[in-house]
Amino acid sequence: MVTVRGSEINPATLTPAQLDGIACVVCGDEERPMRPVGAVDGCQVFACPPCVDGPTADVAPVVLVVGDASTPVALEDLTAFAFDVADRLGVPARVAVGRAYDVTDYAGVALADNWLDDVSSVVLGIEAQGADMFVIDADTLYAYAVDETCGHCGDEGGAAPVLVGDTWSTSVHASCVSAHARAKALSLTA
């Protein structure tokens, strides 16, 4: 029996590609680098580093992005700023719409240029500053370089955050998006 991150892998459920060592025994991805994790019926099997070590999105803190979201255009601008937050800080970034957020549930708060233009964003911004937590404004954020390292496979270049609901993920390659989501779902059930 092969064990990856404390979970036993049932050989009966493995695909031929997984049994041949072509695909990861956890997520089934065939494109990432692999690590040996054991043997099944005398054949060595492999898992990708995120499945062995855990995907970085599960470890990374989430930053709340605060700004004017009172109109569709303002919300679109705030969502674009949240992409920049995730891209530059290398952590997931959630767009705050309204006041129903406890800022202390987040690793930090990023303030868009227009955060003083909306009552809800002013309340959240002042709560974050009063809680003495990590708060970064847009001017300071743009001093950081863009991070193109894939948060799933670890390869450098070509990675960008992906919008899932109201949260931008860490940067991932387009080819890693579905495997990253599967690995995250598996780690949440483990």
C-alpha positions in Angstrom: 0.0 0.0 0.0 1.3 3.5 -0.9 0.7 6.4 1.5 0.8 10.1 0.4 0.4 12.8 3.0 -1.1 10.4 5.5 -3.7 9.0 3.1 -3.4 5.4 1.7 -3.7 5.1 -2.0 -5.8 2.1 -3.1 -4.0 0.3 -6.0 -7.4 -0.9 -7.3 -8.5 2.7 -8.0 -5.3 3.7 -10.0 -5.5 4.3 -13.7 -3.1 2.5 -16.1 -1.1 5.8 -16.5 -0.8 6.0 -12.7 0.3 2.4 -12.4 2.9 2.9 -15.2 4.4 5.9 -13.4 3.3 8.4 -16.0 0.7 10.1 -13.9 0.5 11.3 -10.3 -1.2 8.7 -8.1 -3.1 11.5 -6.2 -4.3 13.9 -8.9 -3.6 12.1 -12.1 -1.7 14.9 -13.7 0.8 13.8 -16.3 2.6 17.1 -17.0 4.4 18.0 -13.8 7.7 16.7 -12.4 7.1 13.7 -10.1 8.6 12.2 -7.0 8.7 8.4 -6.3 6.3 7.6 -3.4 6.3 3.8 -3.4 5.7 0.7 -5.4 2.6 -1.1 -6.5 2.9 -4.7 -7.7 6.7 -4.3 -8.1 6.3 -1.0 -10.2 7.4 2.3 -8.8 4.7 5.0 -8.6 5.0 8.7 -8.4 3.2 11.8 -7.1 3.8 15.5 -8.0 5.4 17.8 -5.4 2.1 19.7 -4.6 0.3 16.4 -3.8 3.2 15.3 -1.6 3.9 18.6 0.1 0.4 20.1 -0.2 -0.7 22.8 -2.6 0.5 26.3 -1.7 -3.0 27.8 -1.9 -3.9 25.8 1.2 -1.0 27.1 3.1 -1.0 30.7 1.9 -2.9 33.3 3.8 -5.7 35.2 2.1 -5.6 39.0 1.8 -8.9 40.9 1.8 -9.0 43.6 -0.9 -11.0 46.7 0.2 -12.1 49.5 -2.1 -15.2 51.0 -3.7 -17.5 48.3 -5.0 -20.7 50.4 -5.1 -21.1 50.3 -8.9 -20.5 47.6 -11.5 -17.6 49.6 -13.0 -16.1 50.2 -9.5 -16.4 46.5 -8.7 -14.7 45.6 -12.0 -11.8 47.9 -11.1 -11.6 46.5 -7.6 -11.5 42.9 -9.0 -8.6 44.0 -11.3 -6.8 45.4 -8.3 -7.3 42.1 -6.4 -5.6 40.4 -9.4 -2.7 42.7 -8.9 -2.6 41.9 -5.2 -2.5 38.2 -5.8 0.0 38.6 -8.6 2.4 40.8 -6.7 2.1 39.3 -3.1 1.9 35.7 -4.3 -1.1 35.0 -2.0 -4.8 34.5 -2.7 -6.8 37.8 -2.6 -10.5 38.1 -1.9 -12.6 41.0 -3.0 -14.7 42.6 -0.2 -18.2 43.6 -1.3 -20.0 45.3 1.6 -19.2 45.3 5.3 -19.9 41.7 6.2 -16.3 40.7 6.8 -14.2 40.3 9.9 -10.9 41.7 8.8 -9.1 39.7 11.5 -10.0 36.5 9.7 -7.6 37.5 7.0 -3.8 37.7 6.9 -4.0 41.3 5.8 -5.9 44.0 3.9 -5.0 45.7 0.7 -6.5 49.1 0.2 -7.3 50.2 -3.4 -6.8 53.8 -4.3 -10.6 54.4 -4.0 -11.1 52.8 -0.6 -12.2 56.2 0.9 -14.9 56.6 -1.7 -17.3 54.0 -0.2 -18.6 53.8 3.4 -18.3 50.0 3.5 -14.7 50.1 2.4 -13.8 52.9 4.8 -15.2 50.9 7.7 -13.2 47.8 6.7 -10.1 49.8 6.1 -10.3 51.6 9.5 -11.1 48.2 11.3 -7.9 46.7 9.7 -5.7 49.6 10.7 -7.2 49.6 14.2 -6.5 45.9 14.6 -2.8 46.6 14.0 -2.6 44.0 11.2 -0.9 43.9 7.8 -2.4 46.7 5.7 -0.9 47.7 2.3 -2.0 50.5 0.1 -2.0 50.5 -3.7 1.1 52.7 -4.1 3.2 50.4 -1.9 1.7 47.3 -3.6 2.9 48.4 -7.0 6.5 48.5 -5.8 6.4 44.7 -5.6 7.4 42.7 -8.7 4.9 40.4 -10.4 5.3 36.8 -9.3 5.1 34.3 -12.3 6.1 31.2 -10.3 3.3 28.6 -10.5 1.9 27.9 -7.0 1.1 24.4 -8.1 4.0 22.9 -10.0 6.6 25.4 -8.9 7.9 26.2 -12.4 8.8 29.8 -13.1 7.3 32.0 -15.8 3.9 32.3 -17.4 1.8 31.8 -14.3 -1.0 34.2 -13.3 -3.8 34.2 -10.6 -7.2 32.6 -11.5 -10.5 34.1 -10.3 -12.5 31.5 -8.3 -15.8 33.1 -7.1 -14.6 36.4 -5.3 -11.0 35.2 -4.7 -8.0 35.4 -6.9 -5.8 32.3 -6.4 -2.0 32.2 -6.2 -0.4 32.3 -9.6 -0.8 29.0 -11.6 -0.1 28.0 -15.1 -3.2 27.5 -17.4 -2.3 23.8 -17.6 -2.2 23.5 -13.8 -5.5 25.1 -13.0 -7.7 21.9 -13.0 -5.0 19.8 -11.2 -4.5 22.6 -8.7 -8.2 22.7 -7.9 -8.3 18.9 -7.6 -5.3 18.8 -5.3 -6.9 21.5 -3.1 -10.2 19.6 -3.0 -8.3 16.4 -2.0 -6.4 18.2 0.7 -9.6 19.7 2.2 -11.1 16.2 2.5 -7.9 14.6 4.0 
